[in-house]
Amino acid sequence: MLFKYANIVAYILINMIRLFNIIKSDPNLKKIIHRMLIPKDQARPRLWVKWFINPFFHKKAKGSIIRYNTRMDVLPFNKFELGAKSVIEDFSTINNGVGDVLIGFGSLIGLGNVIIGPVKIGNNVIIAQNVVMSGLNHIYSDINMPISLQPVTVKQITIEDDCWIASNSVITAGVTIGKHSVVAAGSVVTKDVAAFSIVAGNPAKTIKQYNIISKSWERI
């Protein structure tokens, strides 16, 4: 009996994926479905999407935690993944409306973070309080048109394994932060950060790098 139900669930899931692929390839149909999923001029999905659709598409590993007061603006047409033993703390906002949000295992998304995809966060990453990272940018090429009505661009943000992003930092679209790196509090990161580096400031600049030979952080 269990095998039978598993086959039914798999069949439903496969057909739902096919349906979403069809929707994504048809702009007019996509617009209609988008309105069904999200109220006009809002980012938060309707409750029925959260309850009945997202669980089939998103991966929340065993042992991971999303706190009650987290705002999850996630939709089924892009990925959301949360690895084992990872935690998203209260008052954070996760949005995958324009790109996937992928979080590895053992990572902490601190209080009040804003993460707008496409964003990929590795394993054992610490993101402190009030950090903003957005893979989305608004285009403002026509000054006669409101910014909200103009197109957007997206570039993936990547935070590699074992990084620490300190409080009140901003990570801009397209930036990659290499493994074992630290972003100091209040930094605005506009360019890639090499692995084993400490960056600080606005715009952020490298102030230290780890010396494998001396096994210490050294100023540059």
LINFENZI-V549931 format. One record per backbone hydrogen bond with DSSP energy under -0.5 kcal/mol. NH is the residue of the N-H (numbers start at 0). CO is the residue of the C=O. E is the energy in kcal/mol with one decimal. If there is no record, write none. Layout:
NH:CO:E / NH:CO:E
//
This chain:
4:0:-2.2 / 5:1:-2.2 / 6:2:-2.0 / 7:3:-1.8 / 8:4:-2.6 / 9:5:-2.4 / 10:6:-2.3 / 11:7:-2.4 / 12:8:-2.6 / 13:9:-2.5 / 14:10:-2.0 / 15:11:-2.1 / 16:12:-2.2 / 17:13:-2.1 / 18:14:-2.2 / 19:15:-2.3 / 20:16:-1.9 / 21:17:-1.9 / 22:18:-2.3 / 23:19:-2.4 / 24:20:-1.1 / 25:21:-0.5 / 25:22:-1.3 / 26:24:-0.6 / 29:25:-2.9 / 30:26:-1.9 / 31:27:-1.7 / 32:28:-2.5 / 33:29:-2.5 / 34:30:-1.6 / 35:31:-1.4 / 36:32:-2.0 / 37:33:-2.6 / 38:43:-0.6 / 41:38:-1.5 / 45:36:-2.9 / 48:45:-0.9 / 49:45:-1.6 / 50:46:-2.5 / 51:47:-2.3 / 52:48:-1.5 / 53:48:-2.7 / 55:52:-1.6 / 56:52:-0.5 / 56:53:-1.8 / 57:53:-2.4 / 58:79:-2.0 / 59:57:-0.6 / 60:58:-0.6 / 60:81:-2.9 / 63:60:-1.9 / 64:85:-2.7 / 66:64:-0.5 / 66:87:-2.6 / 69:66:-1.7 / 70:91:-3.2 / 71:69:-0.7 / 72:70:-0.9 / 72:93:-2.4 / 73:71:-1.4 / 77:74:-1.0 / 80:100:-2.1 / 81:58:-3.0 / 82:102:-1.6 / 82:103:-0.9 / 85:82:-1.6 / 86:106:-2.4 / 87:64:-2.5 / 88:86:-0.6 / 88:108:-3.1 / 90:68:-0.8 / 91:88:-1.1 / 92:112:-2.8 / 93:70:-2.6 / 94:114:-2.7 / 95:72:-1.5 / 100:78:-2.3 / 101:118:-2.5 / 102:80:-2.3 / 103:120:-1.9 / 103:121:-0.9 / 105:83:-2.3 / 106:103:-0.5 / 107:124:-2.8 / 108:86:-3.2 / 109:107:-0.7 / 109:126:-2.2 / 111:89:-1.7 / 112:109:-1.2 / 113:130:-2.6 / 114:92:-2.9 / 115:113:-0.5 / 115:132:-2.5 / 116:94:-2.9 / 116:114:-0.5 / 117:99:-0.6 / 118:99:-2.6 / 119:156:-2.8 / 120:101:-3.5 / 121:158:-2.7 / 123:104:-2.6 / 125:162:-2.6 / 126:107:-2.3 / 126:124:-0.5 / 127:125:-0.6 / 127:164:-3.0 / 129:110:-2.6 / 130:127:-0.6 / 131:168:-2.4 / 132:113:-2.7 / 133:170:-1.4 / 134:115:-2.8 / 136:152:-2.4 / 138:150:-2.4 / 142:140:-0.6 / 144:141:-1.7 / 148:145:-1.8 / 149:146:-1.6 / 152:136:-2.7 / 154:134:-2.2 / 156:117:-2.3 / 157:174:-2.3 / 158:119:-3.0 / 159:157:-0.6 / 159:176:-2.6 / 161:122:-2.7 / 162:159:-0.7 / 163:180:-2.2 / 164:125:-3.0 / 165:163:-0.7 / 165:182:-2.6 / 167:128:-2.3 / 168:165:-0.9 / 169:186:-2.7 / 170:131:-2.8 / 171:169:-0.5 / 171:188:-2.3 / 173:154:-1.2 / 174:171:-1.5 / 176:157:-3.0 / 177:175:-0.6 / 177:192:-2.7 / 179:160:-2.1 / 180:177:-0.7 / 181:196:-2.6 / 182:163:-2.6 / 183:181:-0.6 / 183:198:-2.9 / 185:166:-2.2 / 186:183:-1.5 / 187:200:-2.2 / 188:169:-3.1 / 188:186:-0.5 / 189:187:-0.7 / 192:175:-2.7 / 195:178:-2.5 / 196:193:-0.5 / 197:207:-2.6 / 198:181:-2.5 / 199:204:-2.1 / 202:187:-0.6 / 203:187:-2.7 / 204:199:-2.5 / 206:197:-3.1 / 207:197:-1.5 / 208:217:-2.3 / 209:195:-2.5 / 210:215:-3.1 / 211:209:-0.7 / 214:210:-1.8 / 215:210:-1.1 / 217:208:-2.8 / 217:215:-0.5 / 219:206:-1.3
//
